[in-house]
């Protein structure tokens, strides 16, 4: 894909629904010229609003479909806007399950205009089943009490902090947002279930003994919809360290109002137990807590109480950084 980008957030129902575009805007701001919203959009990236034609005139090369929705579908309400982007001279990239190339109107427009359609969620690499074979190098995996809590942000912040301290570290993307940011990776939820752990082994191969792969987590072991991919990541990453991600104001699992969030200590224990199948020495480094919905006066006392209960470092990566987590590395 060629940058700069126009970030399409369509009719996102809330800020979390635009998390793909938000991640690119936050971690690669120099590559983002503007955003494009449809009427009724409830998200905002805080960057210039541009039409496809205006973005192309300003030098944009690709429009990224930056919306994440249940089922990963391309809404029919977006088709006209995506076609306009193609006709304005932009390539289009999407990380959704539904392929751009499978929408006849978009495929025809791309062919007529000589533009490229990139469906980054669909791996072209063939994977083997996982083996659980011990391999050199070290790996850190972010896990969560729920989905959409900051596992990618925690992983990217950890990679950056490690590199700043002179450690050899690489972010390994396992979702569409991470792939857009890193430029490579495997969208693990699009891998056939038998091959998920093998795909993660491929993504994090043998490395030098002191090298860290920082693996982006997905879903939650306690989310009925996404626990399967979370378990495959735990086994395939063979992590030496886990970072638990949490958002304290949620009252139920995202998208499932009848399912409360798990007890944090129970969630930590379950993730460690699952990870021990392929690495008996795995450790929980601490918690990366998204406190953006807490009042400032509540944040400190909440994190202090959580740390006292769990006995590990508890930080907000955006407010405090992840230095204390990196200092706890084995």
MARDREN-604635 format. One record per residue (C-alpha): residue number from 1; residue in three letters; x, y, z. Coordinates in pm, whole numbers, always signed. Example, Ala and Ser with C-alpha at 12.3 -4.5 7.8 and 13.67 -1.06 7.14 Angstrom:
2
(1 'ALA' (+1230 -450 +780))
(2 'SER' (+1367 -106 +714))
//
This chain:
330
(1 'UNK' (+0 +0 +0))
(2 'UNK' (+116 +348 -77))
(3 'UNK' (+84 +642 +161))
(4 'UNK' (-25 +911 +241))
(5 'UNK' (-366 +787 +350))
(6 'UNK' (-724 +911 +365))
(7 'UNK' (-889 +742 +666))
(8 'UNK' (-1251 +641 +601))
(9 'UNK' (-1455 +601 +922))
(10 'UNK' (-1795 +588 +753))
(11 'UNK' (-2092 +576 +989))
(12 'UNK' (-1901 +444 +1293))
(13 'UNK' (-2140 +423 +1586))
(14 'UNK' (-1879 +519 +1846))
(15 'UNK' (-1508 +590 +1882))
(16 'UNK' (-1425 +223 +1936))
(17 'UNK' (-1584 +133 +1603))
(18 'UNK' (-1321 +356 +1438))
(19 'UNK' (-1033 +194 +1627))
(20 'UNK' (-858 +79 +1306))
(21 'UNK' (-836 +433 +1172))
(22 'UNK' (-761 +574 +1518))
(23 'UNK' (-464 +344 +1556))
(24 'UNK' (-314 +450 +1225))
(25 'UNK' (-376 +818 +1304))
(26 'UNK' (-213 +784 +1647))
(27 'UNK' (+92 +574 +1550))
(28 'UNK' (+156 +693 +1192))
(29 'UNK' (+24 +1053 +1192))
(30 'UNK' (+276 +1163 +930))
(31 'UNK' (+109 +927 +681))
(32 'UNK' (-250 +1049 +737))
(33 'UNK' (-378 +1346 +537))
(34 'UNK' (-737 +1342 +656))
(35 'UNK' (-1051 +1158 +752))
(36 'UNK' (-1378 +1094 +568))
(37 'UNK' (-1705 +1054 +758))
(38 'UNK' (-2062 +977 +650))
(39 'UNK' (-2375 +1138 +800))
(40 'UNK' (-2447 +1003 +1147))
(41 'UNK' (-2086 +910 +1223))
(42 'UNK' (-2023 +923 +1599))
(43 'UNK' (-1643 +904 +1580))
(44 'UNK' (-1380 +1167 +1508))
(45 'UNK' (-1004 +1131 +1462))
(46 'UNK' (-930 +1498 +1516))
(47 'UNK' (-775 +1546 +1172))
(48 'UNK' (-883 +1731 +858))
(49 'UNK' (-1208 +1630 +690))
(50 'UNK' (-1145 +1565 +320))
(51 'UNK' (-1349 +1435 +30))
(52 'UNK' (-1189 +1167 -188))
(53 'UNK' (-1121 +1420 -464))
(54 'UNK' (-969 +1672 -220))
(55 'UNK' (-756 +1402 -61))
(56 'UNK' (-626 +1286 -399))
(57 'UNK' (-548 +1646 -496))
(58 'UNK' (-355 +1685 -168))
(59 'UNK' (-141 +1382 -250))
(60 'UNK' (-321 +1090 -84))
(61 'UNK' (-253 +757 -252))
(62 'UNK' (-474 +513 -59))
(63 'UNK' (-802 +529 +130))
(64 'UNK' (-802 +299 +434))
(65 'UNK' (-1137 +161 +546))
(66 'UNK' (-1080 +221 +914))
(67 'UNK' (-1403 +88 +1066))
(68 'UNK' (-1429 -230 +1274))
(69 'UNK' (-1774 -386 +1304))
(70 'UNK' (-1931 -713 +1414))
(71 'UNK' (-1874 -969 +1141))
(72 'UNK' (-1630 -747 +951))
(73 'UNK' (-1876 -659 +675))
(74 'UNK' (-1859 -387 +411))
(75 'UNK' (-2180 -190 +456))
(76 'UNK' (-2377 -123 +136))
(77 'UNK' (-2404 +236 +263))
(78 'UNK' (-2029 +274 +204))
(79 'UNK' (-2020 +153 -157))
(80 'UNK' (-2084 +487 -325))
(81 'UNK' (-1813 +661 -121))
(82 'UNK' (-1556 +385 -181))
(83 'UNK' (-1631 +392 -552))
(84 'UNK' (-1588 +771 -550))
(85 'UNK' (-1245 +724 -391))
(86 'UNK' (-1145 +479 -665))
(87 'UNK' (-1271 +714 -935))
(88 'UNK' (-1078 +1000 -773))
(89 'UNK' (-755 +805 -826))
(90 'UNK' (-711 +639 -486))
(91 'UNK' (-632 +277 -413))
(92 'UNK' (-849 +134 -134))
(93 'UNK' (-739 -92 +153))
(94 'UNK' (-961 -274 +401))
(95 'UNK' (-903 -500 +697))
(96 'UNK' (-1258 -635 +715))
(97 'UNK' (-1356 -998 +669))
(98 'UNK' (-1566 -914 +363))
(99 'UNK' (-1338 -846 +69))
(100 'UNK' (-1346 -528 -136))
(101 'UNK' (-1277 -745 -439))
(102 'UNK' (-1598 -941 -374))
(103 'UNK' (-1818 -634 -425))
(104 'UNK' (-1879 -637 -802))
(105 'UNK' (-1931 -262 -827))
(106 'UNK' (-1598 -190 -655))
(107 'UNK' (-1406 -457 -845))
(108 'UNK' (-1537 -315 -1174))
(109 'UNK' (-1449 +43 -1076))
(110 'UNK' (-1096 -59 -976))
(111 'UNK' (-1046 -241 -1304))
(112 'UNK' (-1181 +51 -1507))
(113 'UNK' (-967 +307 -1321))
(114 'UNK' (-651 +99 -1288))
(115 'UNK' (-659 +115 -907))
(116 'UNK' (-563 -149 -649))
(117 'UNK' (-787 -307 -385))
(118 'UNK' (-604 -441 -78))
(119 'UNK' (-783 -688 +152))
(120 'UNK' (-518 -713 +425))
(121 'UNK' (-722 -934 +657))
(122 'UNK' (-689 -1229 +423))
(123 'UNK' (-348 -1400 +446))
(124 'UNK' (-185 -1519 +127))
(125 'UNK' (+71 -1723 +323))
(126 'UNK' (-8 -2091 +390))
(127 'UNK' (+50 -2201 +749))
(128 'UNK' (+129 -2531 +918))
(129 'UNK' (-36 -2648 +1235))
(130 'UNK' (+137 -2541 +1554))
(131 'UNK' (+394 -2771 +1710))
(132 'UNK' (+459 -2613 +2050))
(133 'UNK' (+830 -2671 +1986))
(134 'UNK' (+1044 -2456 +2217))
(135 'UNK' (+1219 -2192 +2009))
(136 'UNK' (+1489 -1937 +2085))
(137 'UNK' (+1412 -1572 +2140))
(138 'UNK' (+1166 -1413 +2381))
(139 'UNK' (+806 -1315 +2334))
(140 'UNK' (+559 -1089 +2514))
(141 'UNK' (+185 -1118 +2443))
(142 'UNK' (-84 -869 +2538))
(143 'UNK' (-408 -1029 +2662))
(144 'UNK' (-732 -881 +2792))
(145 'UNK' (-1038 -905 +3012))
(146 'UNK' (-1239 -807 +2702))
(147 'UNK' (-1186 -712 +2339))
(148 'UNK' (-1116 -356 +2216))
(149 'UNK' (-936 -245 +2533))
(150 'UNK' (-593 -141 +2411))
(151 'UNK' (-395 -461 +2349))
(152 'UNK' (-246 -317 +2029))
(153 'UNK' (-163 +14 +2197))
(154 'UNK' (+0 -162 +2492))
(155 'UNK' (+208 -377 +2255))
(156 'UNK' (+322 -82 +2044))
(157 'UNK' (+404 +125 +2352))
(158 'UNK' (+603 -168 +2493))
(159 'UNK' (+799 -212 +2170))
(160 'UNK' (+882 +159 +2169))
(161 'UNK' (+990 +158 +2535))
(162 'UNK' (+1205 -150 +2485))
(163 'UNK' (+1379 +1 +2186))
(164 'UNK' (+1433 +326 +2375))
(165 'UNK' (+1613 +124 +2644))
(166 'UNK' (+1835 -45 +2388))
(167 'UNK' (+1655 -379 +2380))
(168 'UNK' (+1604 -568 +2054))
(169 'UNK' (+1225 -572 +2006))
(170 'UNK' (+976 -596 +1719))
(171 'UNK' (+599 -547 +1719))
(172 'UNK' (+413 -841 +1563))
(173 'UNK' (+74 -743 +1424))
(174 'UNK' (-215 -988 +1445))
(175 'UNK' (-505 -762 +1341))
(176 'UNK' (-590 -528 +1059))
(177 'UNK' (-506 -209 +1251))
(178 'UNK' (-167 -343 +1351))
(179 'UNK' (-95 -452 +995))
(180 'UNK' (-177 -103 +864))
(181 'UNK' (+61 +43 +1126))
(182 'UNK' (+346 -209 +1096))
(183 'UNK' (+314 -271 +724))
(184 'UNK' (+310 -649 +773))
(185 'UNK' (+164 -920 +997))
(186 'UNK' (-109 -1183 +1003))
(187 'UNK' (-475 -1106 +1071))
(188 'UNK' (-512 -1404 +1297))
(189 'UNK' (-892 -1412 +1310))
(190 'UNK' (-897 -1485 +936))
(191 'UNK' (-682 -1796 +973))
(192 'UNK' (-855 -2136 +968))
(193 'UNK' (-885 -2246 +1331))
(194 'UNK' (-655 -2551 +1305))
(195 'UNK' (-370 -2326 +1189))
(196 'UNK' (-397 -2031 +1430))
(197 'UNK' (-117 -2139 +1664))
(198 'UNK' (+97 -2235 +1363))
(199 'UNK' (+40 -1894 +1209))
(200 'UNK' (+161 -1728 +1529))
(201 'UNK' (+468 -1954 +1534))
(202 'UNK' (+537 -1842 +1175))
(203 'UNK' (+488 -1477 +1273))
(204 'UNK' (+730 -1511 +1568))
(205 'UNK' (+1002 -1746 +1444))
(206 'UNK' (+1334 -1846 +1599))
(207 'UNK' (+1528 -1537 +1709))
(208 'UNK' (+1840 -1439 +1896))
(209 'UNK' (+1820 -1530 +2267))
(210 'UNK' (+1777 -1169 +2387))
(211 'UNK' (+1541 -1058 +2111))
(212 'UNK' (+1180 -980 +2206))
(213 'UNK' (+879 -1020 +1977))
(214 'UNK' (+596 -809 +2117))
(215 'UNK' (+282 -982 +1998))
(216 'UNK' (-49 -799 +1960))
(217 'UNK' (-325 -986 +2141))
(218 'UNK' (-684 -1035 +2026))
(219 'UNK' (-1015 -1089 +2203))
(220 'UNK' (-1034 -1241 +2550))
(221 'UNK' (-1041 -1591 +2693))
(222 'UNK' (-1363 -1484 +2867))
(223 'UNK' (-1544 -1348 +2560))
(224 'UNK' (-1780 -1614 +2420))
(225 'UNK' (-1737 -1480 +2067))
(226 'UNK' (-1358 -1449 +2050))
(227 'UNK' (-1204 -1682 +2308))
(228 'UNK' (-1088 -1926 +2039))
(229 'UNK' (-849 -1684 +1871))
(230 'UNK' (-721 -1569 +2212))
(231 'UNK' (-633 -1927 +2305))
(232 'UNK' (-457 -1989 +1973))
(233 'UNK' (-243 -1681 +2030))
(234 'UNK' (-151 -1794 +2381))
(235 'UNK' (-33 -2129 +2251))
(236 'UNK' (+138 -2012 +1933))
(237 'UNK' (+317 -1712 +2083))
(238 'UNK' (+471 -1933 +2349))
(239 'UNK' (+502 -1616 +2559))
(240 'UNK' (+763 -1557 +2825))
(241 'UNK' (+558 -1263 +2953))
(242 'UNK' (+196 -1150 +2947))
(243 'UNK' (+49 -802 +2992))
(244 'UNK' (-318 -798 +3089))
(245 'UNK' (-522 -513 +2939))
(246 'UNK' (-834 -381 +3111))
(247 'UNK' (-1090 -101 +3092))
(248 'UNK' (-1240 -43 +3438))
(249 'UNK' (-1571 +125 +3352))
(250 'UNK' (-1718 -152 +3139))
(251 'UNK' (-2008 -342 +3285))
(252 'UNK' (-2032 -620 +3026))
(253 'UNK' (-1833 -781 +2746))
(254 'UNK' (-1834 -565 +2435))
(255 'UNK' (-2137 -650 +2224))
(256 'UNK' (-2279 -894 +2483))
(257 'UNK' (-2485 -708 +2746))
(258 'UNK' (-2574 -1030 +2931))
(259 'UNK' (-2209 -1125 +2993))
(260 'UNK' (-2031 -937 +3275))
(261 'UNK' (-1657 -883 +3267))
(262 'UNK' (-1454 -1148 +3448))
(263 'UNK' (-1281 -1096 +3779))
(264 'UNK' (-935 -962 +3690))
(265 'UNK' (-743 -1203 +3914))
(266 'UNK' (-937 -1496 +3768))
(267 'UNK' (-865 -1371 +3418))
(268 'UNK' (-492 -1342 +3490))
(269 'UNK' (-485 -1694 +3633))
(270 'UNK' (-670 -1842 +3336))
(271 'UNK' (-439 -1679 +3084))
(272 'UNK' (-131 -1798 +3269))
(273 'UNK' (-271 -2150 +3290))
(274 'UNK' (-342 -2158 +2916))
(275 'UNK' (-1 -2013 +2827))
(276 'UNK' (+181 -2273 +3037))
(277 'UNK' (+92 -2541 +2782))
(278 'UNK' (+371 -2414 +2555))
(279 'UNK' (+581 -2218 +2806))
(280 'UNK' (+568 -2337 +3167))
(281 'UNK' (+782 -2039 +3277))
(282 'UNK' (+546 -1764 +3153))
(283 'UNK' (+496 -1464 +3387))
(284 'UNK' (+234 -1191 +3422))
(285 'UNK' (+428 -863 +3405))
(286 'UNK' (+139 -640 +3502))
(287 'UNK' (-169 -459 +3378))
(288 'UNK' (-210 -197 +3107))
(289 'UNK' (-526 -14 +3214))
(290 'UNK' (-722 +222 +2991))
(291 'UNK' (-836 +485 +3245))
(292 'UNK' (-962 +738 +2989))
(293 'UNK' (-1321 +707 +3119))
(294 'UNK' (-1221 +761 +3482))
(295 'UNK' (-1206 +1104 +3644))
(296 'UNK' (-848 +1218 +3697))
(297 'UNK' (-891 +1207 +4076))
(298 'UNK' (-1004 +843 +4056))
(299 'UNK' (-719 +713 +3840))
(300 'UNK' (-436 +706 +4092))
(301 'UNK' (-632 +544 +4377))
(302 'UNK' (-786 +288 +4139))
(303 'UNK' (-448 +178 +4002))
(304 'UNK' (-292 +170 +4350))
(305 'UNK' (-572 -51 +4484))
(306 'UNK' (-552 -280 +4181))
(307 'UNK' (-177 -312 +4220))
(308 'UNK' (-211 -396 +4588))
(309 'UNK' (-468 -665 +4510))
(310 'UNK' (-277 -829 +4225))
(311 'UNK' (+84 -774 +4328))
(312 'UNK' (+198 -656 +3983))
(313 'UNK' (+255 -317 +3821))
(314 'UNK' (-63 -146 +3699))
(315 'UNK' (-21 +149 +3460))
(316 'UNK' (-210 +345 +3198))
(317 'UNK' (+17 +324 +2889))
(318 'UNK' (-98 +658 +2752))
(319 'UNK' (-83 +854 +3078))
(320 'UNK' (+213 +690 +3254))
(321 'UNK' (+402 +496 +2989))
(322 'UNK' (+498 +130 +3022))
(323 'UNK' (+840 +170 +3179))
(324 'UNK' (+742 -21 +3493))
(325 'UNK' (+619 -313 +3281))
(326 'UNK' (+944 -325 +3084))
(327 'UNK' (+1141 -314 +3407))
(328 'UNK' (+961 -631 +3518))
(329 'UNK' (+1070 -833 +3211))
(330 'UNK' (+1223 -1170 +3296))
//
